[in-house]
């Protein structure tokens, strides 16, 4: 529907630029680009009796139609293109707007048709404005009438597909938009009258304030709707021409920007955030090591029709970015993918799944989706874990060294921990962020806010003086009502503390969780650290894969994603790829922007530019830290 409306908007403009094109729809330019060519002999004849006659002034205005005249002539096309973007996003307001513009165009077309079929009905419309007899490629009235019926056909077509546009803006959006447009019109009208009085010598005849005020509506109306009305005043000087033509351009350009902004705003979620419902499904269903991240603030939720599963997502840049795989019975993955895609389509969003597992990738591939690896998840099975053997010698050495230096570990809950412990955790985290000199990432990377969840466990490294040397946080992973594993999230260590506190904490947590009977720990994913030789070659032999590889290498000195993967490799984990799964390759730039926005959050433009500088500037050896 959006494409049809856009084609209907652009076609008449092309026809207007190709006056001699014999296509059956070429006459549509009379509705849109109605700036008629001026016959020099007619102009000379009209202005012989006096240069200020109405007919002469109208021809001169046509002759001098500059940027303002051209823009106002194609204003309906401009509005329809704008509306087409709203239709593409499923916006209900765009549907109403399309009906208004197409309905107005259909009424104008009906007037033209009446002028052809019953010339006497509209007086001199046929002779003075349209001059249909000069259209030599039309041999009969039917050839002229049929194309003019197209606006009515488009109106009925849009009217009949109302159900395609259910996405409504937040309550009050268009009331505010209406007030802003009215205020903008009032301000520009005042500017036109005030500046017109100051530039009155540049008009013919010299206008009074009342005449300028009366002329205001003509400055905002499409030129095709006013050409049969002789202009009351005519600009002659350059400043007067700029004022006369520019007011309409400014008004409609700013109005278009406001309308487009309303289309780009994320519509309210049909499902109100319900943390208790989400957690109940998560506990009783089948999740994965990243599923607990779906409970974090900032996520929206789409629930399956039976209410047994959900998809957590965020909307940025017209992209519904789902975090991980759907939560719920694994057998419903196919239904979840199709249902979530339909839900996104109804709202004009592009769906994609970020950090999805192999199962979801396979189910989506069966429905025609594409994928690319974006991270590697590290899984450490606990059943037979002992850290024995030569490959774990470094881990055992660090644990023995910590014991000798009086460093021990304790499980704590951040919200219930003693104040001195919480203050030290806050100081360590702030020190870590300040050391990066770039924004702390979010989305799949938790911070202090996520520590306040009572179901998140924290393991801290303390010395005899209760000084915190490091901290790790662990997220529960449920399966059928039971916690089966834990996922590493936050890792922080004191700069001048025990040098291997992070390694100590991970090893200690793994052994403690093994003794508690859990099946695995996940050391979480390492974004932008996937190797091009992993998995099937076809997945990595693409320009996008090499772009991601380049980004990972450029960000390494700042965030150390690949160093992090190397660090986790010390524990000999099992690597499982995580994928970006998408159904529209043309939307990849928007998807990339949505992912960046999800990770960076409300970071200022200055800091975003700083991060861009890290991507583009040459790397400094040794700039990164573990």
Protein Blocks (a to p, Z undefined) as FASTA:
>chain_A
ZZmmmmmmmmmmmmmmmmmbcbfklmmmmmmmmcccddfklmmmmmmnopkbfklmmmmm
mmmocfklmmmmmmmmmmmmmmmmmmmnopaklmmmmmmmmmmmmmmmmmmmmmmmmmml
nommmmmmnommlmmkbcbfklmmmmmmmmmmmmmmmmmmmmmmmbccdehklmmmmmmm
mmmmmmmmmmmmmmmmmmmmmpccdddfklmmmmmmmmmpcfklmmmpccfbdcfbfmlm
mmmmmmmmmmmmmmmmmmmmmmmpccddfbdcdfklmmmmmmmmccdfklmmmmpghiac
dddfklpaccddddeehiacdehjaeddfklmmmmmmmmmmmmmmnopacddehiafklm
mmmmmnopacddfbdcddddfklggogajklmmmmmmmmmmmmnopacddddfklgcfkl
mmmmmmmmmmmmmmnopacdehjlccfklmmpmkbccdddddfkopafbdcddddddeeh
iafbdcdfbdcddfklcfklmmmmmmmmmmmmmmnopabdcebjaehkacfkgcjfklmm
cfklmmmmmmmmmmmmmnommmmmmmmmmnopaddddddddfbfklmmmmmmmmmmmmnm
madfklmmmmmmmmmmccdehkacZZ
